[in-house]
Amino acid sequence: MSTRLALSRAYPYGVPAFAAALADPEFHRIKLDVDGSGRIEVLAFDRADGPGDTRRIRVVLRQPVPPGQVPSVVERLLSGVLVIERTEEWRLGPQRCDGRARVAVPGTPISAAGTMSVAGDDEGSRLSVDLDITAAVPLLGGGIERSVVTGIRGLTGSEHDRISRWLDGAERAG
């Protein structure tokens, strides 16, 4: 059993601006640094040219979750600090970017997997994320999954702000 999380945000920037950001490992680190601690680590970053105007990137990140942002039902499963390991694989193009995400929480039975996309719209582009969150805990799994979804939804505002600031800065620099 899993719990689905679907999120979508509009940005006043075209797909090429998003593709340029996604091709920069620092962007991935900054977008996740919700508490400004600088503790997000880029463990791996691979970039390769694809067919036509496309590029492929793969980024692996380690993200400690600040105390107080961990749902209490999840905190009980931990023996220390909650750490999220996130792998994103993207196909970047001038008209659309498509990705897959895998998330693991070492030392817990919690994981997530899903898709991401950036597509153009009339006013810029739209980032969409569709994840299935799984907590393989008998009887308690559904409650843990819902707590994780609530926690992620609470962090998306900060992530949206960081993405917007990055894209604003890139637009001014360009």
C-alpha positions in Angstrom: 0.0 0.0 0.0 1.2 3.5 -0.6 -0.1 7.1 -0.4 0.0 9.3 -3.5 1.2 12.9 -3.4 0.6 15.1 -6.5 1.9 18.6 -6.5 2.0 21.3 -9.2 3.3 24.8 -9.2 3.4 27.5 -11.9 6.5 29.6 -12.5 6.8 32.7 -14.7 9.8 31.2 -16.5 10.0 29.2 -19.6 11.2 25.6 -19.8 14.7 26.5 -21.1 15.3 28.4 -17.8 14.2 25.4 -15.8 16.3 23.1 -17.9 19.4 25.3 -17.3 18.7 25.2 -13.5 18.2 21.5 -13.4 21.5 21.0 -15.2 23.4 22.7 -12.3 24.2 20.6 -9.2 24.1 23.7 -7.0 20.4 24.3 -7.9 19.5 20.9 -6.5 21.3 21.5 -3.3 19.9 25.0 -2.9 16.2 24.0 -3.6 16.3 21.5 -0.8 18.1 23.6 1.8 14.8 24.6 3.5 16.4 25.6 6.8 19.4 27.4 5.2 21.8 25.2 7.1 23.8 24.2 4.0 23.8 20.6 5.1 22.4 19.2 1.8 25.1 17.1 0.1 25.3 16.4 -3.6 26.7 12.9 -3.5 26.7 12.4 -7.3 26.0 14.4 -10.4 26.2 13.1 -13.9 25.4 15.0 -17.1 25.2 13.6 -20.7 24.1 14.8 -24.0 21.1 13.0 -25.4 19.5 12.9 -28.9 18.8 16.3 -30.5 18.7 19.2 -28.0 18.2 17.0 -25.0 20.5 16.4 -22.1 20.2 13.8 -19.3 21.2 14.4 -15.7 21.3 12.3 -12.6 21.7 13.8 -9.2 22.0 12.0 -5.8 21.4 14.1 -2.7 21.6 13.5 1.0 19.3 15.7 3.1 19.2 15.7 6.9 15.7 16.8 8.0 15.9 19.5 10.7 14.5 18.6 14.2 10.9 19.7 14.6 10.1 19.0 10.9 9.9 15.3 11.4 6.3 14.0 12.0 6.2 12.5 15.5 4.9 9.2 14.2 8.1 8.9 12.0 10.4 10.3 14.8 9.5 7.2 16.9 11.0 4.9 14.2 14.4 6.8 14.3 17.5 6.1 16.3 19.0 9.5 15.3 18.6 12.3 12.8 16.3 11.6 9.9 18.2 11.6 6.6 16.7 11.5 3.2 18.6 10.2 0.2 17.1 11.4 -3.0 17.9 10.4 -6.6 16.5 12.4 -9.5 17.0 11.5 -13.2 16.0 14.1 -15.7 15.7 14.3 -19.5 16.0 18.0 -20.2 14.7 19.5 -23.4 13.8 23.0 -24.7 10.0 22.2 -24.7 9.7 19.9 -21.7 11.8 18.3 -18.9 10.8 14.8 -17.6 12.2 13.1 -14.6 12.0 10.2 -12.2 12.6 10.4 -8.5 13.5 7.8 -5.9 13.6 8.6 -2.2 15.0 6.4 0.6 15.1 7.0 4.3 17.9 4.8 5.6 17.1 2.9 8.7 13.4 3.2 8.2 10.8 1.3 6.1 9.9 4.6 4.3 10.5 5.2 0.6 9.0 7.1 -2.3 9.1 6.9 -6.1 7.5 8.8 -8.9 7.7 11.2 -11.7 8.4 14.9 -12.2 7.9 17.2 -15.2 8.3 20.8 -16.3 6.1 21.8 -19.2 5.4 25.1 -20.8 2.2 26.9 -20.3 0.8 30.3 -21.3 2.5 32.2 -18.6 5.8 30.3 -18.2 6.0 26.7 -17.0 4.6 24.3 -14.6 6.5 21.9 -12.3 4.5 18.8 -11.5 5.5 16.1 -9.1 3.7 12.8 -8.6 5.0 10.5 -5.9 3.9 7.3 -4.2 5.1 7.2 -0.6 5.4 3.8 1.1 5.8 3.0 4.8 6.1 -0.8 5.1 4.9 -1.0 8.7 2.0 -3.3 9.4 -1.1 -1.6 10.7 0.7 1.8 11.0 1.9 2.3 7.4 -1.0 4.3 6.2 -0.8 6.8 9.1 2.9 7.2 8.6 2.5 7.8 4.9 -0.2 10.5 5.5 2.2 12.1 8.1 5.0 12.1 5.5 2.7 13.6 2.9 1.7 16.3 5.3 5.3 17.0 6.1 6.3 17.2 2.4 3.4 19.6 1.7 4.6 21.8 4.5 8.1 22.0 3.0 7.0 22.7 -0.6 6.3 26.4 0.0 10.0 26.9 1.1 11.2 24.8 -1.9 9.0 26.9 -4.2 10.5 30.1 -2.8 14.1 28.8 -3.3 13.3 27.7 -6.9 11.8 31.1 -7.7 14.8 32.9 -6.2 17.2 30.8 -8.2 15.3 31.4 -11.5 15.0 35.1 -10.7 18.8 35.4 -10.2 19.5 33.4 -13.4 17.1 35.7 -15.4 18.8 38.8 -14.0 22.3 37.4 -14.7 21.3 36.3 -18.3 
